[in-house]
Amino acid sequence: MVSRGISCENNTNVVISINLRNPYPQSPFEEIYEKWRLMNLSGEIQPYLLELKSLIYLDLSGNTFEGILIPEFFGSLKNLQYLNLSNGGFSGVVPPTLGNLSNLQILDLSSNEFNQPLFMKDLEWMTSLVSLKKLKMDGVDFSMVGSQWMEALNRLPFLMEFHLQYCRLSGPISSLSSINFTSLSILNVGGNYLKSKFPIWLRNISSITFIDLSYNDLYGQISPGLGELLNLQHLDLYWTDLTGSCSQLLSGSWKKIEFLDLTYNNFLGTIPASMGNFCNLKYLDVHSNGLTGSLPEFLKEIKNCSSEGVLPELRELYLYENQLMGRLPEWLSQLEKLTILDLEDNKFQGPIPAFGTFRNLERMSLAQNELNGSLPVSFGQLSELVELDVSWNRLTGSLPVSFGQLSELVELDVSWNRLTGILSEQHFSKLSKLYDLRMEGNSGLVLNVSSTWIPPFQLRYLNMASCNLGPSFPTWLKFQKNLFYLDMSDASISGSIPNWFWNISSGLENLNLSSNQLQGPLWLPKQLNTTSLVSIDFSSNLFKGPVPLPNSNCHLLDLSNNTLSGSIPPNIGKSNLDLEFLYLSDNQITGNIPKSIGYMSNLEMIDLSRNCLTGSIPSSISNCSYLSTLNLGQNNLSGAIPNSFAQLNRLQVLHLNKNLLSGELPLSFQNLSSLEILDLSYNKLSGDIPSWSGTAFSSLIILKLRTNAFSGAGGLLYGLSNLTSLQILDLAENNLSGSIPSTLDYFDLDKLIVKAKGQDLEYAKFLYLVVSIDLSSNNFIGEFPKEITKLHGLIFLNLSRNHINGSIPQDISMLHELQSLDLSCNNIYGIIPSSMSSLTFLSYLDLSNNNFSGKIPFTGQMTTFNASAFGGNPQLCGRPLVAHCQGDDLDQGKGQGQSNIEDENDDGFIDQWFYLSIGLGFAVGILGPLFVLIIKKPWCVAYFNFVDKIVDKSLYVAKKMKKHSW
């Protein structure tokens, strides 16, 4: 009787084969696991096998030998031709005795055991396997063998395949002067640490069918001769950083190519029409390269395949993240076997072709292009479609009713287009498998369904922000029991939130109902029916009444911009220890900040700004050790800044502006080394600005101390050269004195770039304020700081209302981007430099009330200013002033009546100029990097309200859920 897996020679009954492979994988599913367990072998392997002198086949793969060494006596099985120990639970060094198996043709030691892997010490023994045809050692550690592994393999003349994926191979791939393995068919070394040029000798191996060099650090150009490998069927160069011409590579003679992956490389150029010759191509992935041009018109040039149409076998096509443009060609709809089409993130234009013939299409993404027109009605015929993404295009019209026939559809994303029209129950009639629905950013879509409608689907992800879902609260939501993400912000919903809403899902993790007209007292359940931490955003509604306590499993709560009143609940800190983000700004909240807030030790952001809070700042806030942003600005808080803030060593943003705080800057602030934004403006703080602030705040980007009672020589100014990241500095309206230091030109500043979308577009016009200096309304003395003229990106300069003397340097014309210059109410003397006429961007100028003399250089840009810009300088003459210079023509003063009219509202004039010039400047682009010191109140309020909004939420934005990629 022959046992299972044992085979004998027919005539002699000598054992020649032992196959004890476990055919079942280890699985978490009980039924499969039980089968694996019954078949599994473990324990020691005894040397009794040596008695089987005629053994030619041994397979122990798929078992669990629990980390034992591969027995050395295996090397004495002289007749062995097949040895498979893959995934058998072996560990340790691969025994060199295996080199004695001179008859071995197939060796498989592949391992997925990462905790106790097999490893190789050298490859010299392997060169004795002179009969070897197939070598599989995926997952075996080769890190100790050096870079000569390719030479060793080349000494095996009959080698046809070698698989060395994820083997920790490193160094270059050797340049072989002569090739011995001339029958090589498969080369697989993906997932290693190879740093090498592409091995050009591969083009000389005509027998090769399979090349995988993916996930390596290759460099340089790919060999053009690779395209002449007539037998090549599989080429995988995923993420190898190679360069080359796509049109050259794909113009080769790959008649048999089936799999081609060139992803994450630097292939440039166009896709050649000759690719239509790839009649056997099933998989093509060239995403994330630099492809340009349009897709070729194959139908006009190529008809070489036996079946009708081009690329008749193509199943998957990935061209996303390139620079392809033009219209989508009609031949795409002829790819009858295509299951996946991904053209996302290119520059395709024009309408979407009628893709109704895609009978096998399962996934299609045309997102992030410039496609226009309407969605094809024929999409409703894509009966196998599972995922459809056409987001971020310029599509118009309505959503075809035929979409309701896509019974296999799981994910639908039409967000951020210009779709309009009514969405009825028919649009969803057969979408019983729909799981993910994204329609946000289409303000013209109106959902009109019956109040008794029961949707056929159970969604997990629903985003219909900016669609019209109102006016009443959508009752069909009560039937959605699996939601984990729900965004119905800016959806024209009014009324109150129904009680049933809080029972809709046990897995809800993100809830956004902001920017609606929801009203009434706001009630939050003490415990949501979910085990996950929840993000709740009810901001920008009409909720009123007391501040509700957050849920015990809430990690973000945003109730900002409502009309909540009363005090913050005294026990707020004890109700939710998991809260990380708390936004209560822009309400009517009164009373003190409760001391219990310090119990929420996980808090990262607190925003209580723009309320009516009183009392002192509780020192218990310092217990929130993870706090990165604290905004208590625009309240009525009083007293001193707590010394305990020094414990907040992760604090990056601190806003205490527009309160009634007094005292000096705490010495403990020196410990806030992570601080990037500090705003203490509009308070009653006093004393000297400490000189240590120039070294303690080494990461500071924005510093606002304006409108306080700081005095002294402005010690901070002399430490400015240490603040190499500083971009905004506002010291205006204090009692600072002394001269302006020469360190102003030492800055090495980065650009402050703020991106604003949607409702923030109004504020985007203020971007140019990041290149402004304003030291006005202080007591600075000394000469005009000539070093300022080295700040070539400067746009706004205001030194008005000080005691500065000296003259304006001639090289002020180096400030090519200057748009506003205010030096009024100082003691500056001398002539006005003629070079100022070349400041072509200058739109506002005030040199009034100084001691300038001589003739005004009334040419070029200077002719755009009226007399008010030069008044109060008795020694000035010439246009546009009434006073004539000696030798001027008498008729020069014609038309001066209008120019002598004084602006009755300085700030109003500047606002008009500011909006115009910044609007024009914004169209040109964001200019050079610098810092801002702001004085004009209309500018300050508009700009810093914008900065407050952007900065306070910037750290949380990164935590928002992003759409998963395919």
Buried (B, 14 or more C-beta within 10 A) or exposed (E): EEEEEBEEEEEEEEBBBBBBBBEBEEEEEEEEBEBBEEBBBEEEBEEEBEEBEBBBBBBBBBBBBEEBBBBEBBBBBEBBBBBBBBBBBBBEBBBBBBBBBEBBBBBBBBBEBEEBBBBBBBBEBBBBBEBBBBBBBBBBBBEEBEBEBBBBBBBBEBBBBBBBBBBBBBBEBBEBEEEBBEBBBBBBBBBBEBBBBBBBBBBEBEEBBBBBBBBBEBBEBBBBEBBEBEBBBBBBBBBBEBBBBBBBBBBBEBBBBBBBBBBBBBBBBBBBBBBBBBBBBBBBBBBBBBBBBBBBBBBEEBEEBEEEBBBBBBBBBBBBBBEBBEBBBEBBBBBBBBBBBBBBBBBBBEBBBBBBBBEBBBBBBBBBBEBBEBBBEBBBBBBBBBBBBBBBBEBBBBBBBBBBBBBBBBBBBBBBBBBBBBBBBEBBBBBEBBBBBBBBBBBBBBBEBEEEBEBBBBBBBBBBBBBBBBEEBBBBBBEBEBBBBBBBBBBBBBBBBEEEBBEBBBBBBBBBBBBBBBBEEBEBEEEBEBEBBBBBBBBBBEBBBBBBBBBBBBBBBBBBBBEBBBBBBEEBBBBBEBBBBBBBBBBEBBBBBBBBBBBBEBBBBBBBBBBBBBEBBBBBBBBBEBBBBBBBBBBEBBEBBBEBBBBBEBBBBBBBBBBEBBEBBBEBBBBBEBBBBBBBBBBEBBEBBBBBBBEBBBBBBBBBBBBBEBBBBBBBBBBBBBBBBBBBBBBBBBBBBBBBBEBBEBBEBEBBEBEBEEEEEEBBBBBBBBBBBBBBBBBBBBBBBBBBBBBBBBBBBBBBBBBBBBBBBBEBBBBBBBBBBBBBBBBBBBBBBBBBBBBEBBBBBBBBBBBBBBBBBBEBBBEEBBBBBBBBBEEBBBBBBEBBBEEBEEEBBEEBEEBBEEBEEBEEBBBEBBBEBBEEBBEEEBBBBBBBBBBBEEBBEBBBBBBBBBBBBBBBEEEEEEBEEE
